[in-house]
Amino acid sequence: MVKVALTELQRVPTSGARAVEVFQVGGLDLVAIPQLALDVPGAAAGMNAGNSDTDLLLLRLVDGRYEPYWALPGPGGEDAEFFTIGDRAFLAVASIRTGAGPYQYTILSQIFEWIDGAFTEFQAIESFAAKQWRHWTVDGRHFLGLAQGLDLPHIPGPNRPSKIYEWDGERFAEFQDVPSRWAYNWHPFQVGGNFFVAHADHLGSSVLYRWDGAKYEAHQDLRERTGRAFADFTRDGHHYLLVAGIEEPPVLTKWDGEQFTKVHELAGSGARELLVVEHEDRLFVIRINFITGTPAAPNPTLVSQVYEWLDGDLVVVAEFPTSGGTDVALVPSDETPGELRFLVSNSLSAEVRFATETVLYSLSTGSAVS
């Protein structure tokens, strides 16, 4: 067996936290936390209710703990993506909606630039129910993917496809539409001499796209519906891709030289995010579970997992509670041997209220023992 211990280090009050983006800029260790909504006093509980005129929180890591640092406008915050282009640093924020009901879903999602020790608005992109920004580079070109869309009869549209933008030297310009109905996530990676981007969709197919040197071509359907997230890794000479959906167990697939084929499923439903961590020649996967049930009657009080790759399989080596868990990110530490630190964002309390906490954990990996 493997010696692993998980310790809670800190709880940070947040409201409907949807992501944790850890980054360094200007000599600071920061985390950006987009917040979906605030609770409305006296209003009925509901995971799609609340007041979405919220801020994006910025926290600073000081002596191993996070403390408030700054806030940026980020209504209906779903995601934050930090990236650099040359010596310039940017933070893109995806906003799903504004208001406190009825909600407006056609809104601006902001891109900020770090200038003179502060984030300043750089570009505002019109979006519809935006869920995620993701930056990647291929062939020396910088792309920024926007996962968006919401296909419900009572939501005023029109719905929009996901979009890929390209840096033109001055701004991000539209490059390509990606078919979607209710998109959540992007995952760029390379395998077999190809560059791929996986795109997760809730109502339509989650699709693997291949870069052909001029555009992104559909290469393979990865799951039929309820797609949420992906993670890839190489082990024992093989390249693997984890494909997660909210209603069915995550699926581990393996590259066969042409496409990814199913190996097996991981137990349980509710998965929303995945993170691969390679540490001291060991490979871990952290899985964050969101809800089970339905949006009308959700169960956010779940258990999430830490897996380790052992004997050709992913084995659960630790579990921890999540409450509408949404994201996970590694945190800089003093590099204590055998220790990993990570943040987990929680978005819903047991009572289906937005006020809950983002949690900092320490994973003491120890060493394999018999």
C-alpha positions as CSV (number, residue, x, y, z in Angstrom):
1,M,0.0,0.0,0.0
2,V,1.0,3.7,-0.1
3,K,1.4,6.0,2.8
4,V,-0.7,9.2,2.1
5,A,-2.1,11.7,4.6
6,L,-4.3,14.7,3.9
7,T,-4.5,17.7,6.2
8,E,-6.7,20.8,6.1
9,L,-4.6,24.0,6.5
10,Q,-7.0,26.9,5.9
11,R,-10.6,27.9,5.0
12,V,-11.3,31.0,3.0
13,P,-14.8,32.4,3.0
14,T,-16.1,32.6,-0.6
15,S,-19.5,32.7,-2.3
16,G,-20.3,30.4,-5.2
17,A,-16.6,29.9,-5.9
18,R,-16.3,28.4,-9.4
19,A,-12.5,28.2,-9.9
20,V,-9.1,28.7,-8.3
21,E,-6.4,30.1,-10.6
22,V,-3.0,30.1,-8.9
23,F,-0.2,32.3,-10.4
24,Q,2.8,34.5,-9.8
25,V,3.1,38.0,-11.1
26,G,5.0,41.1,-10.0
27,G,6.8,39.1,-7.3
28,L,3.4,38.1,-5.8
29,D,1.9,34.6,-5.3
30,L,-1.8,35.1,-6.0
31,V,-5.0,33.1,-6.5
32,A,-8.0,34.4,-8.4
33,I,-11.4,33.1,-7.3
34,P,-14.4,33.9,-9.5
35,Q,-17.7,33.9,-7.7
36,L,-21.0,32.9,-9.3
37,A,-23.5,34.5,-6.9
38,L,-24.2,35.9,-3.5
39,D,-27.1,34.7,-1.3
40,V,-30.2,37.0,-1.3
41,P,-31.5,37.4,2.2
42,G,-35.0,35.8,2.6
43,A,-34.9,34.3,-0.9
44,A,-35.5,30.6,-1.5
45,A,-32.4,28.4,-1.8
46,G,-31.4,27.2,-5.3
47,M,-28.2,26.5,-7.1
48,N,-29.2,28.7,-10.1
49,A,-30.6,31.5,-7.9
50,G,-28.7,34.3,-6.1
51,N,-27.3,37.7,-7.0
52,S,-24.6,37.5,-9.7
53,D,-23.4,41.0,-9.4
54,T,-20.2,39.7,-7.8
55,D,-16.5,40.4,-7.7
56,L,-13.5,38.3,-8.6
57,L,-11.4,37.8,-5.5
58,L,-7.6,38.1,-5.5
59,L,-5.8,36.6,-2.5
60,R,-2.1,36.8,-1.7
61,L,-0.1,33.9,-0.3
62,V,1.8,35.1,2.8
63,D,3.7,32.7,5.1
64,G,1.8,29.7,3.7
65,R,-1.7,31.2,4.1
66,Y,-3.9,33.2,1.9
67,E,-5.0,36.7,2.8
68,P,-7.3,39.2,1.0
69,Y,-5.4,41.3,-1.6
70,W,-7.7,42.8,-4.2
71,A,-11.0,42.5,-6.1
72,L,-11.8,42.9,-9.7
73,P,-15.2,43.2,-11.4
74,G,-16.3,39.7,-12.4
75,P,-20.1,39.3,-12.4
76,G,-21.4,35.8,-12.4
77,G,-17.8,34.6,-12.3
78,E,-17.2,31.1,-13.7
79,D,-13.5,31.0,-14.5
80,A,-10.2,32.9,-14.5
81,E,-7.2,32.1,-16.7
82,F,-3.7,33.7,-16.2
83,F,-1.2,33.6,-19.0
84,T,1.7,35.5,-20.5
85,I,2.6,36.6,-24.0
86,G,6.2,37.6,-24.1
87,D,6.8,39.9,-21.1
88,R,3.0,40.8,-20.9
89,A,0.7,39.1,-18.3
90,F,-3.0,38.7,-18.7
91,L,-6.0,37.5,-16.6
92,A,-9.1,36.5,-18.5
93,V,-12.4,36.2,-16.5
94,A,-15.4,34.2,-17.8
95,S,-18.8,35.6,-16.7
96,I,-21.9,33.6,-17.1
97,R,-24.6,36.2,-16.1
98,T,-25.5,39.4,-14.3
99,G,-28.4,40.4,-12.1
100,A,-30.5,38.8,-9.4
101,G,-33.3,37.4,-11.6
102,P,-34.2,37.7,-14.3
103,Y,-30.6,37.2,-15.4
104,Q,-28.8,38.6,-18.4
105,Y,-26.6,36.0,-20.1
106,T,-25.3,38.1,-23.0
107,I,-22.6,40.1,-21.2
108,L,-19.0,41.0,-21.4
109,S,-16.2,38.7,-20.3
110,Q,-13.2,40.8,-19.4
111,I,-9.5,40.3,-20.1
112,F,-7.2,42.2,-17.8
113,E,-3.5,43.1,-18.2
114,W,-1.0,43.5,-15.4
115,I,0.5,47.0,-15.7
116,D,2.5,48.9,-13.1
117,G,1.6,46.5,-10.3
118,A,-2.2,46.3,-11.0
119,F,-4.7,44.5,-13.3
120,T,-6.2,46.9,-15.8
121,E,-9.0,46.2,-18.3
122,F,-7.4,45.3,-21.6
123,Q,-10.3,43.9,-23.7
124,A,-13.9,43.0,-23.2
125,I,-15.4,40.1,-25.2
126,E,-19.1,39.8,-25.7
127,S,-20.1,36.3,-24.4
128,F,-23.2,34.2,-23.8
129,A,-23.2,32.2,-20.6
130,A,-19.4,32.0,-20.6
131,K,-18.0,29.0,-18.6
132,Q,-14.2,29.0,-19.2
133,W,-11.2,30.7,-20.9
134,R,-8.2,28.6,-21.8
135,H,-4.9,29.8,-23.3
136,W,-2.6,27.7,-25.4
137,T,0.1,28.0,-27.9
138,V,0.8,26.0,-31.1
139,D,3.3,26.7,-33.9
140,G,4.3,29.9,-32.1
141,R,0.7,31.2,-32.2
142,H,-1.3,32.2,-29.1
143,F,-4.9,31.1,-28.9
144,L,-7.6,31.8,-26.3
145,G,-10.6,29.5,-26.2
146,L,-14.0,30.6,-24.8
147,A,-16.4,27.8,-23.7
148,Q,-19.9,29.3,-23.6
149,G,-23.5,28.6,-24.3
150,L,-26.7,27.7,-22.5
151,D,-29.5,25.8,-24.2
152,L,-32.6,26.1,-22.0
153,P,-36.1,27.1,-23.3
154,H,-36.6,29.8,-20.6
155,I,-33.2,31.5,-21.2
156,P,-33.4,34.4,-23.7
157,G,-30.8,33.8,-26.5
158,P,-29.8,33.4,-29.1
159,N,-27.4,30.7,-28.0
160,R,-23.8,30.9,-29.3
161,P,-21.1,28.4,-30.2
162,S,-17.8,28.3,-28.3
163,K,-15.1,30.5,-29.9
164,I,-11.3,30.4,-30.4
165,Y,-9.6,33.7,-30.5
166,E,-6.0,34.4,-31.7
167,W,-3.5,37.0,-30.6
168,D,-2.8,39.3,-33.5
169,G,-0.1,41.3,-31.8
170,E,-2.4,43.9,-30.4
171,R,-5.6,42.1,-29.3
172,F,-7.5,38.8,-29.4
173,A,-9.4,38.5,-32.7
174,E,-12.0,35.9,-33.6
175,F,-10.4,32.8,-35.2
176,Q,-12.8,29.9,-35.3
177,D,-16.2,28.9,-34.0
178,V,-16.6,25.5,-32.3
179,P,-20.0,23.9,-32.3
180,S,-21.6,23.7,-28.8
181,R,-24.8,23.9,-27.0
182,W,-23.7,24.2,-23.3
183,A,-19.9,24.2,-23.2
184,Y,-17.8,23.9,-20.1
185,N,-14.1,23.2,-20.7
186,W,-11.1,23.1,-22.9
187,H,-8.0,20.9,-22.6
188,P,-5.0,21.4,-24.9
189,F,-2.2,18.7,-25.1
190,Q,0.1,16.9,-27.5
191,V,0.4,13.2,-28.4
192,G,1.7,11.2,-31.4
193,G,3.1,14.3,-33.0
194,N,-0.3,16.0,-33.0
195,F,-1.6,19.0,-31.1
196,F,-5.1,18.4,-29.8
197,V,-7.7,20.5,-27.9
198,A,-10.6,18.6,-26.1
199,H,-13.9,20.6,-25.8
200,A,-16.5,19.6,-23.2
201,D,-20.2,20.1,-23.8
202,H,-23.1,19.3,-21.5
203,L,-25.9,18.7,-24.1
204,G,-23.9,17.9,-27.2
205,S,-20.9,15.7,-27.8
206,S,-17.6,16.4,-26.2
207,V,-15.1,16.5,-29.1
208,L,-11.4,16.1,-29.5
209,Y,-10.1,18.7,-32.1
210,R,-6.8,18.3,-34.0
211,W,-4.7,21.3,-35.2
212,D,-4.0,20.8,-38.9
213,G,-1.7,23.9,-39.2
214,A,-4.5,26.2,-40.3
215,K,-7.6,25.3,-38.2
216,Y,-9.0,22.9,-35.6
217,E,-10.6,19.9,-37.1
218,A,-12.9,17.5,-35.3
219,H,-10.9,14.3,-34.7
220,Q,-13.0,12.1,-32.3
221,D,-16.1,12.2,-30.1
222,L,-15.1,11.6,-26.5
223,R,-18.4,11.3,-24.8
224,E,-22.0,11.7,-25.9
225,R,-23.2,14.3,-23.3
226,T,-22.8,15.9,-19.9
227,G,-19.1,16.6,-20.5
228,R,-17.2,18.6,-17.9
229,A,-13.4,18.2,-17.8
230,F,-10.3,16.3,-19.1
231,A,-6.8,15.5,-17.9
232,D,-4.0,13.7,-19.7
233,F,-0.8,12.0,-18.7
234,T,1.9,9.6,-19.9
235,R,2.8,6.5,-18.0
236,D,4.5,3.2,-18.7
237,G,5.0,4.3,-22.3
238,H,1.4,5.1,-23.0
239,H,-0.6,8.3,-23.3
240,Y,-3.8,8.5,-21.3
241,L,-6.8,10.9,-21.4
242,L,-9.3,11.1,-18.6
243,V,-12.8,12.2,-19.7
244,A,-15.2,13.4,-17.0
245,G,-18.9,14.0,-17.1
246,I,-21.3,15.1,-14.4
247,E,-23.9,12.3,-14.7
248,E,-21.6,9.2,-15.4
249,P,-18.3,8.0,-14.1
250,P,-15.1,9.4,-15.5
251,V,-13.6,7.3,-18.3
252,L,-9.9,6.5,-18.6
253,T,-8.9,6.2,-22.3
254,K,-5.6,5.3,-24.0
255,W,-4.0,6.5,-27.2
256,D,-3.7,3.7,-29.8
257,G,-1.8,5.7,-32.4
258,E,-5.0,7.0,-34.1
259,Q,-7.5,7.8,-31.4
260,F,-8.3,7.3,-27.7
261,T,-9.9,4.0,-26.7
262,K,-11.7,3.2,-23.4
263,V,-9.6,1.4,-20.8
264,H,-12.1,1.5,-17.8
265,E,-14.3,3.7,-15.7
266,L,-13.6,5.3,-12.3
267,A,-16.3,4.8,-9.8
268,G,-19.0,7.4,-9.0
269,S,-20.7,10.3,-10.7
270,G,-20.6,14.1,-10.1
271,A,-17.1,14.8,-11.4
272,R,-16.5,18.4,-12.5
273,E,-12.7,18.9,-12.5
274,L,-9.5,16.9,-12.7
275,L,-5.8,17.7,-12.0
276,V,-2.8,15.6,-12.8
277,V,0.2,16.0,-10.5
278,E,3.6,14.4,-11.0
279,H,5.6,14.5,-7.8
280,E,8.8,12.7,-6.9
281,D,8.4,10.1,-9.7
282,R,4.9,9.4,-8.7
283,L,1.7,10.4,-10.5
284,F,-1.5,11.6,-8.7
285,V,-4.9,12.7,-10.1
286,I,-7.1,14.9,-7.9
287,R,-10.8,14.6,-8.8
288,I,-13.3,17.3,-7.7
289,N,-17.0,16.3,-7.5
290,F,-19.7,18.9,-7.8
291,I,-23.2,17.5,-7.3
292,T,-25.3,14.5,-7.7
293,G,-29.1,14.6,-8.4
294,T,-30.6,17.4,-10.5
295,P,-30.2,21.2,-10.4
296,A,-33.8,21.3,-9.0
297,A,-32.8,18.9,-6.1
298,P,-29.0,18.8,-5.9
299,N,-26.8,17.0,-3.4
300,P,-23.7,19.1,-3.1
301,T,-22.3,17.3,0.0
302,L,-19.9,14.8,-1.6
303,V,-16.5,13.1,-1.2
304,S,-13.8,13.9,-3.7
305,Q,-10.7,11.7,-4.4
306,V,-6.9,11.6,-4.8
307,Y,-5.8,8.8,-7.0
308,E,-2.3,7.4,-7.6
309,W,-1.1,5.5,-10.6
310,L,-0.1,2.1,-9.2
311,D,0.5,-1.1,-11.2
312,G,-1.1,0.3,-14.3
313,D,-4.2,1.7,-12.7
314,L,-5.6,4.7,-10.9
315,V,-6.1,3.8,-7.2
316,V,-7.8,5.9,-4.6
317,V,-5.3,6.8,-1.9
318,A,-7.1,9.7,-0.1
319,E,-10.6,11.3,0.0
320,F,-11.8,14.6,1.3
321,P,-15.2,16.4,1.6
322,T,-16.4,18.8,-1.0
323,S,-19.5,21.0,-1.0
324,G,-20.4,21.7,-4.6
325,G,-16.7,21.3,-5.5
326,T,-15.7,23.1,-8.6
327,D,-11.9,23.3,-9.1
328,V,-8.5,22.5,-7.8
329,A,-5.0,24.0,-8.2
330,L,-1.5,23.4,-6.8
331,V,-0.1,26.0,-4.4
332,P,3.5,27.1,-4.1
333,S,5.1,25.8,-0.9
334,D,8.5,25.5,0.7
335,E,9.0,22.3,-1.2
336,T,8.9,20.1,1.9
337,P,9.9,16.6,0.7
338,G,6.9,14.4,0.2
339,E,4.3,17.3,0.5
340,L,1.9,18.8,-2.0
341,R,-0.4,21.7,-1.3
342,F,-3.6,22.4,-3.2
343,L,-6.6,24.7,-3.1
344,V,-10.2,23.4,-3.7
345,S,-13.1,25.7,-4.5
346,N,-16.5,24.9,-3.1
347,S,-19.6,26.6,-4.5
348,L,-22.7,25.3,-2.6
349,S,-23.3,24.6,1.1
350,A,-25.3,21.6,2.3
351,E,-28.4,23.9,2.4
352,V,-27.8,24.9,-1.3
353,R,-26.6,28.3,-0.4
354,F,-23.7,30.0,-2.1
355,A,-21.8,31.1,1.1
356,T,-19.2,28.4,1.7
357,E,-15.4,28.1,1.8
358,T,-12.4,27.5,-0.4
359,V,-10.1,25.1,1.3
360,L,-6.3,24.8,1.4
361,Y,-4.9,21.2,1.9
362,S,-1.6,19.6,2.4
363,L,-1.0,16.1,0.9
364,S,1.8,14.3,2.6
365,T,2.7,11.7,0.1
366,G,5.4,9.9,2.1
367,S,6.6,6.8,0.3
368,A,5.4,3.5,-0.9
369,V,5.5,0.9,1.8
370,S,4.7,-2.8,1.9
